[in-house]
């Protein structure tokens, strides 16, 4: 099973550049403290990196291979 990331909006995008605000909206985050479970892939990581000063990320582990 693939890993998941839980992304939570911790700071408001008010006052940010329009592109940054659109990345927050693209992640599906609207209100403060809203969370979203997303797949751990390079495109998601890139979007999170763009707004890393506004969000908090928690990794939800997958199953370990034995």
N, C-alpha and C positions, 0 to 999 in steps of 0.2 A: 504494500500500500504506500502511496506517495505521501510525502510530508505536506502538512498544511501550515499556513501562516494566519494568525489572527491579528488583523490590523485594526487599531482603535484610534480615532481622531481625538487628540488631546488638546490641541491649540486651534484657535479659529483661523480660517483662511482669509478673514477680512483684512484688507490692507496688503494682501499678497498680489503678485502679478497675475494677470488673467490666465496665463498658461499654467501656473501653479494651482490656481483654483480649479481649472478644468481637470487637472490630474487627480485632485482630491475627489471631484465629482465622478471621474472615471473609475476610481477605486470603489465607488458606491458608498462613500461616506458623506453624510449630509449634516447632521447635527453633532455637537460636541458629545464625546463619549459613545458615539455610535461605533459598532464593531462589525467586521465582516470577515468571514473565513474564506481564504483564497488559496489556490494551489501554489506550491513553491516552485516557480520556474523563472527563467531569466527575465521575461517581460514584466512579471509582477515585481521582482526584485528591483528592476530599473525604475519603475513607477514609485516604489516605496523610497528608493534612494533620492528621487527628485523632491519628495516632500518629507524627508526624514526628520526635519525640525518641527513638524506638526503632528506626527503620528508616533504611536508606540506599537512595536511588533513583538508578538509572542509566538514561538514555534510550538506547534502541536506535532509531536513525534509520530512517526509511522511505526510499523512493526519491525523488529530487528530480524535480519536474516540469520538463520542458523545453519 
